[in-house]
Amino acid sequence: MHSVDDYKYGVEQLFIDLLTASHFSVSAQDADKADFYFIPSRCTAYRKSQPQNNREAGETVAMETTRDMVNHVIYSYPYWNRSEGADHFYICAHDMGTSVAKLSHPGLLTNAIALVNTADYSKPTFVAHKDISLPVHPGRGAVDWSTLGMGGAGIDAKDRHDLMFFAGNPSRGPVRPALFDQFQFMPSSRLVRGYISEEQYIHALRATKFCLCPSGLEVRLNT
């Protein structure tokens, strides 16, 4: 199934494409050389495959497909059983990823490494010492997929004068208020209360060493 070019969750396909093309990726024939094993489940693509973008139907398809995928890995290769899935990882850029993992195979939730945007210490399904926080999406609106993942290529690090940058509602979620309290008056920080234009956002990103993505309400990093 080809993932749709949905900028909101496009990081799923972007991650898979970049991983496949990177020097970290090895073929199935050389699997013994791998340190970690990727399970290429794409819950957003499965949801988008349903009429009217139906969440319930998409979640069912995602659960069944992921379950079949994990079972294939378990019964076809020795690696999952060797570690109970602890050296396997998967990605889900949608908030239904937790339920999909839980219903597909219990080991996905308890042992496998999750790359999710629902990374929240208050959620028992997020295990801080193994799971990884993932930005929700790599862009807004029309995205040039050929240039995604290029990072700050072509930008001289000496031109990044600010240490950190964030723009959004400072009162949402438990982290943002503390962030503003601690760093809003730091000379090298650029914390903006509210929204800025796309041009201003791009300019700020190019001039900053770190872009902060503190969670707001649920997974809406841009609100």
C-alpha positions as CSV (number, residue, x, y, z in Angstrom):
1,M,0.0,0.0,0.0
2,H,1.4,3.4,-1.0
3,S,1.2,6.0,1.6
4,V,-0.8,9.1,0.7
5,D,1.0,12.4,0.5
6,D,-0.7,13.9,3.5
7,Y,1.5,16.5,5.1
8,K,0.0,16.0,8.5
9,Y,1.2,12.4,8.7
10,G,3.7,12.3,5.9
11,V,6.6,11.7,8.3
12,E,5.6,8.0,8.3
13,Q,6.5,7.6,4.6
14,L,9.3,10.0,4.8
15,F,11.0,8.0,7.6
16,I,10.6,4.8,5.6
17,D,12.0,6.4,2.4
18,L,15.0,7.9,4.3
19,L,15.7,4.7,6.2
20,T,15.6,2.6,3.1
21,A,18.0,4.9,1.3
22,S,20.4,5.3,4.2
23,H,23.6,3.4,4.9
24,F,22.0,2.1,8.1
25,S,19.7,-0.1,6.1
26,V,20.7,-3.7,5.2
27,S,19.0,-6.3,3.0
28,A,17.0,-9.2,4.4
29,Q,19.8,-11.4,3.3
30,D,22.2,-9.6,5.7
31,A,19.7,-9.5,8.6
32,D,22.2,-11.1,10.9
33,K,24.3,-7.9,10.7
34,A,21.5,-5.6,11.9
35,D,21.2,-4.2,15.3
36,F,17.5,-3.3,15.0
37,Y,14.6,-4.5,12.8
38,F,12.0,-2.2,11.4
39,I,8.4,-3.3,11.1
40,P,7.0,-1.2,8.2
41,S,3.5,-0.7,9.5
42,R,1.9,2.6,8.3
43,C,-1.3,3.2,10.3
44,T,-2.1,6.5,8.6
45,A,-1.9,4.9,5.1
46,Y,-4.3,2.2,6.2
47,R,-6.8,4.7,7.5
48,K,-6.5,6.9,4.4
49,S,-7.3,3.8,2.3
50,Q,-10.9,3.7,3.7
51,P,-13.9,5.5,2.1
52,Q,-14.5,9.0,3.7
53,N,-11.3,8.5,5.6
54,N,-13.3,6.4,8.1
55,R,-11.3,6.2,11.3
56,E,-12.9,3.0,12.7
57,A,-12.6,1.1,9.5
58,G,-9.0,2.4,9.1
59,E,-8.1,1.4,12.6
60,T,-9.4,-2.1,12.0
61,V,-7.4,-2.4,8.7
62,A,-4.3,-1.1,10.5
63,M,-4.7,-3.5,13.4
64,E,-5.2,-6.6,11.1
65,T,-2.4,-5.6,8.7
66,T,0.0,-4.9,11.5
67,R,-0.9,-8.2,13.3
68,D,-0.3,-10.2,10.1
69,M,3.0,-8.3,9.6
70,V,4.2,-9.1,13.1
71,N,3.2,-12.7,12.9
72,H,5.0,-13.1,9.6
73,V,8.1,-11.6,11.3
74,I,7.8,-13.9,14.3
75,Y,7.3,-17.2,12.3
76,S,9.6,-16.4,9.4
77,Y,12.7,-15.0,11.2
78,P,14.5,-15.8,14.5
79,Y,15.1,-12.2,15.6
80,W,11.8,-11.3,17.3
81,N,11.8,-14.5,19.4
82,R,15.4,-13.9,20.3
83,S,14.6,-10.6,22.1
84,E,10.8,-10.8,22.4
85,G,10.7,-7.8,20.1
86,A,13.0,-5.5,22.1
87,D,15.2,-4.8,19.1
88,H,12.3,-4.2,16.7
89,F,10.8,-0.8,16.1
90,Y,7.8,0.7,14.3
91,I,6.4,4.1,13.4
92,C,3.0,5.6,13.7
93,A,2.4,9.3,13.1
94,H,-1.3,9.1,14.1
95,D,-2.8,9.1,17.6
96,M,-4.5,5.7,16.9
97,G,-1.0,4.0,16.9
98,T,-1.3,3.0,20.5
99,S,-4.5,1.1,20.1
100,V,-3.3,-0.5,16.9
101,A,-0.1,-1.7,18.6
102,K,-2.1,-3.0,21.6
103,L,-4.6,-4.9,19.6
104,S,-2.1,-6.2,17.0
105,H,0.4,-7.9,19.3
106,P,1.1,-7.2,23.0
107,G,4.8,-7.2,22.4
108,L,4.6,-4.2,20.2
109,L,3.4,-2.1,23.1
110,T,5.5,-3.5,25.9
111,N,8.8,-4.4,24.2
112,A,9.2,-2.9,20.7
113,I,10.4,0.6,20.2
114,A,7.7,3.0,19.1
115,L,8.3,6.1,17.1
116,V,5.1,8.0,17.9
117,N,3.8,11.6,18.1
118,T,1.7,10.7,21.2
119,A,4.7,10.8,23.4
120,D,3.4,11.9,26.8
121,Y,4.7,10.9,30.2
122,S,1.0,11.0,31.5
123,K,0.1,8.2,29.1
124,P,0.8,4.7,30.4
125,T,1.3,3.5,26.8
126,F,4.4,5.7,26.3
127,V,7.5,4.1,27.8
128,A,10.0,6.8,28.2
129,H,13.1,4.6,28.4
130,K,12.4,2.9,25.1
131,D,10.0,4.9,22.9
132,I,10.9,7.9,20.8
133,S,9.0,11.2,20.4
134,L,8.2,11.9,16.8
135,P,7.2,15.3,15.3
136,V,3.7,15.1,13.8
137,H,4.5,16.3,10.3
138,P,7.4,17.5,8.2
139,G,5.6,20.5,6.6
140,R,2.3,22.3,6.0
141,G,0.2,22.3,2.9
142,A,1.8,21.3,-0.4
143,V,5.1,19.5,0.4
144,D,8.0,19.0,-2.0
145,W,8.7,15.4,-1.0
146,S,12.0,15.4,-2.9
147,T,13.5,18.0,-0.5
148,L,12.2,16.6,2.8
149,G,14.7,15.3,5.2
150,M,17.5,17.6,3.9
151,G,17.6,19.4,7.2
152,G,19.7,22.5,7.3
153,A,21.8,21.6,4.2
154,G,23.3,24.7,2.7
155,I,22.9,26.8,5.9
156,D,26.1,27.8,7.6
157,A,25.9,26.9,11.3
158,K,27.5,30.3,12.1
159,D,24.3,31.9,10.8
160,R,22.2,30.2,13.4
161,H,22.4,32.9,16.1
162,D,19.5,31.8,18.3
163,L,19.6,28.8,20.5
164,M,15.9,27.8,20.5
165,F,12.7,28.7,18.8
166,F,9.0,28.0,19.4
167,A,5.8,29.7,18.2
168,G,2.3,28.8,19.4
169,N,-0.1,29.0,22.2
170,P,2.0,29.1,25.4
171,S,-0.9,28.0,27.8
172,R,-1.7,24.6,26.2
173,G,-0.4,21.4,27.8
174,P,1.8,21.1,30.9
175,V,5.2,21.8,29.3
176,R,4.7,25.0,27.4
177,P,3.9,27.3,30.5
178,A,7.1,26.0,32.2
179,L,9.1,26.5,29.0
180,F,8.0,30.2,28.8
181,D,8.6,30.7,32.5
182,Q,12.1,29.4,32.3
183,F,13.4,30.7,28.9
184,Q,11.3,33.6,27.6
185,F,13.7,36.2,28.7
186,M,16.9,34.3,27.7
187,P,18.6,36.5,25.0
188,S,19.3,33.5,22.8
189,S,15.8,32.1,22.9
190,R,13.0,33.1,20.5
191,L,9.7,32.1,22.0
192,V,6.7,33.6,20.3
193,R,3.2,33.7,21.9
194,G,0.8,33.0,19.1
195,Y,1.2,32.3,15.4
196,I,3.5,33.7,12.7
197,S,3.5,33.6,9.0
198,E,5.1,30.7,7.1
199,E,7.8,33.1,5.8
200,Q,8.6,34.2,9.4
201,Y,8.6,30.5,10.5
202,I,11.1,29.5,7.9
203,H,13.3,32.4,8.7
204,A,13.3,31.6,12.4
205,L,14.1,27.9,11.7
206,R,17.1,28.9,9.5
207,A,18.4,31.2,12.3
208,T,18.0,28.7,15.2
209,K,20.0,25.8,16.4
210,F,17.0,24.0,18.0
211,C,13.3,24.1,17.1
212,L,11.2,23.1,20.1
213,C,8.1,20.9,19.7
214,P,6.5,20.8,23.2
215,S,3.1,19.0,23.1
216,G,0.0,21.1,23.4
217,L,-3.4,19.5,23.4
218,E,-3.0,15.8,22.5
219,V,-0.7,15.8,19.4
220,R,-1.4,19.3,18.0
221,L,2.1,20.8,18.1
222,N,1.1,23.7,16.0
223,T,-1.8,24.9,18.2
